[in-house]
Amino acid sequence: MMRRIAVLDAPTNLGLRPPTTTSVPGCAKAPGALRDHELLARLRARDAGCVTPARYDPGDWRPGDGVCHAREIADYSLALAERIGSIIDRGEFPVVLGGDCSVLLGSALAMHRLGEAVGGRIGLVFVDGHSDFRHPGNASYVGAAAGEDLALVTGRGQADLAAIEGRRPYFRDIDVVVLGIRAQDEYRLDLQAAGITTRPVPALRAEGAARTAQWAHEQLADCAGYWVHIDVDVLDPAVMPAVDAPDPGGIAFAELEILLAGLVDTPHCLGVELTVFDPDYDPDGSYAAEIVNTVVAGLAPVTAPEAVPPRLLSSRPTPGPRRGAPTDRGERPGGVDRAERVGGVAGVIGGAASFADATSWHSAVDATPLTEAGSSDPGAADVDRAGIDRSDGALAASGRFGGDSAEGVAHLPVTAEREPVGPPASAGPGLLRRPVPPAESAPEHHKADTA
């Protein structure tokens, strides 16, 4: 019953502005740098090849011209969607190695096609240090797709990117969960106004990574499945500075590992993409090694046979209104509970019977508290780059942690039991290989800023 992982390289840097006037972003080198640390062998994954992007060349682009490289990104998104669809058609679990965050457009297009094929909606878990929600409605100009990817995949912005094949939006606002943005993210109020549920770093750390993963499942329970986007700048720069826009206040490697494991430990999860690691800032390869260790441990639930006892899942009744009920640590728009904004499961995934087999399972994440990254406590001895106290030798081969941390270092709860969350990972062979309408055409690079 275990799923095989297929690793697909998406080495695009088209969505970023140039670091200097005479250089290009280095994140296109990320797939190769991660493969050099035996990622595929350690995942026992199939090599699904590479989708090669167009040449990076901003040319005479100027602010006000729309998204830079828009035509090239649109073409790349179509090619990437085809390859992701082919992987899912084989019943495999795609792991896409970016590249910058504009790879999300290709993944989103593939997910929208899949949702149409099965008669349901596909959700998005967006794990990122930034909201990437800049769009013409809240900014004086746009330009770098990697700083605008969440806005584009939720239908905001120029049609040649936000409505490829006439599909707009690829993800509905209520089907998106944002995890790991900083507490003072520039567009956090815009997310709230749009109805996009968020859990910034302070709430994520307070609730713990495992409980946050379970909470994300619950937010998307009405979807037929979900895709996971991970930008490594969700990590604190103290442990991961090799990104284009480092921003203090992020999480630790061990927290990302537990979060990833919780998100993929269900057939509801359709695939994962990893973005924005820049090997140009990692000359000795140590950060690439940390990323690979985290990804391998975090994806272990996908291929572990003992973690996949199948059970047929019936549609659950629509939760009753909870007006006046206390909200959880996630930020909900206007205090309105998601159950009040979303219809019942049966109405949303009426086509779910076409899935190959609907399965789900219970599992528990067995992990003891982690020490918080960046602690200023002088007594917190032997805290490594991952922000984890290893002075007691508690690091297990599985990537889980035990024992007590040094005195004065904050503990984070990380244990939670999973609930059954949805239908299977693959909709079966051939569902994405179908004719599509012609693309809608319309004219319209660093994440935190545009060139």
ABEGO torsion letter per residue (X at the ends): XBBBBBBBBBBBAAABBBABAABBBAAAAAAAAAAAAGAAAAAGBBBAEBBBBBBBBAEABBBGAEBBGAAAAAAAAAAAAAAAAAAAAAGBBBBBBOEBAAAAAAAAAAAAAAAAAAGBBBBBBBBBABAGABBAAABABBABAAAAAAAAAAGBEBAAAAABGGBOBABBAAABBBBGBBAABAAAAAAAAAGBBBBBAAAAAAAEAAAAAAAAAAAAAABAEBBBBBBAAABBAAABABBABBBBGBBBAAAAAAAAAAAABBAABAEBBBBGBBAAABAAGAAAAAAAAAAAAAAAAAABAAABBBBBBBBBBBBBBABGBBBBABBBBGGBBAAAABBBAAAABAAAAABABBBBBBBBBBBBBBBBBGBABAABBGBBAAGBBAAAGABBAAGBBBEBBBBGBBBBBABBBBBBAEBBABAEBGAABBBBBBBBBBBXOEAABBX
